[in-house]
């Protein structure tokens, strides 16, 4: 499973999402869109959003920290 999380340094929901992923043993690739403008544009094209976090889980786009949706995707009870 491929998981990419788009973040910024000042986003508390990004930190919460990364903490959730780590706590549940989900490995991920983090892209800081504040430092990478090309990645920021790719994130906007994928999600239609400028806000972070945005997760790309095998092509499924999740905007924000949506715990219930993440639980379902990762089969976490």
C-alpha positions as CSV (number, residue, x, y, z in Angstrom):
1,X,0.0,0.0,0.0
2,X,1.4,3.4,-1.0
3,X,0.6,6.3,1.4
4,X,1.7,9.9,0.8
5,X,0.9,12.7,3.1
6,X,1.2,16.3,2.0
7,X,2.0,18.6,5.0
8,X,3.5,21.9,6.2
9,X,5.6,22.6,9.2
10,X,2.9,24.6,11.0
11,X,0.0,22.2,10.6
12,X,-1.2,20.6,13.8
13,X,-3.6,18.3,11.9
14,X,-0.7,17.1,9.9
15,X,1.1,16.2,13.1
16,X,-2.0,14.4,14.4
17,X,-2.4,12.4,11.1
18,X,1.3,11.4,11.1
19,X,1.0,10.3,14.8
20,X,-2.1,8.2,13.9
21,X,-0.2,6.6,11.0
22,X,2.9,5.8,13.1
23,X,0.7,4.5,16.0
24,X,-1.0,2.1,13.6
25,X,2.2,0.9,11.9
26,X,1.4,2.6,8.6
27,X,4.5,3.6,6.7
28,X,4.2,6.8,4.6
29,X,6.0,9.2,2.4
30,X,5.8,12.8,3.6
31,X,6.0,15.7,1.3
32,X,6.2,19.2,2.8
33,X,4.4,21.5,0.3
34,X,5.7,24.6,2.0
35,X,9.2,23.6,0.7
36,X,8.2,22.0,-2.6
37,X,6.0,24.2,-4.9
38,X,5.8,21.5,-7.6
39,X,4.5,19.0,-5.0
40,X,2.0,21.7,-3.8
41,X,0.6,22.1,-7.3
42,X,0.4,18.3,-7.6
43,X,-1.5,18.1,-4.3
44,X,-3.9,20.8,-5.5
45,X,-4.5,19.0,-8.8
46,X,-5.2,15.7,-6.9
47,X,-7.4,17.1,-4.2
48,X,-8.7,20.4,-5.4
49,X,-7.6,21.8,-2.0
50,X,-4.9,24.1,-0.8
51,X,-5.3,23.0,2.8
52,X,-3.3,20.2,4.5
53,X,-3.1,17.5,5.4
54,X,-3.9,15.7,2.2
55,X,-3.3,11.9,2.0
56,X,-3.0,9.9,-1.2
57,X,-3.6,6.2,-0.3
58,X,-3.2,4.1,-3.4
59,X,-5.0,6.9,-5.4
60,X,-7.7,7.5,-2.8
61,X,-7.5,11.1,-1.7
62,X,-8.3,12.0,1.9
63,X,-8.5,15.7,2.9
64,X,-7.8,16.5,6.5
65,X,-7.6,14.0,9.4
66,X,-10.6,11.8,8.7
67,X,-10.1,9.1,11.3
68,X,-13.1,7.0,10.4
69,X,-12.1,6.9,6.8
70,X,-8.5,6.1,7.6
71,X,-9.7,3.3,10.0
72,X,-11.7,1.8,7.1
73,X,-8.9,2.1,4.6
74,X,-6.3,0.5,7.0
75,X,-8.8,-2.0,8.5
76,X,-8.3,-0.6,12.0
77,X,-10.9,-1.2,14.7
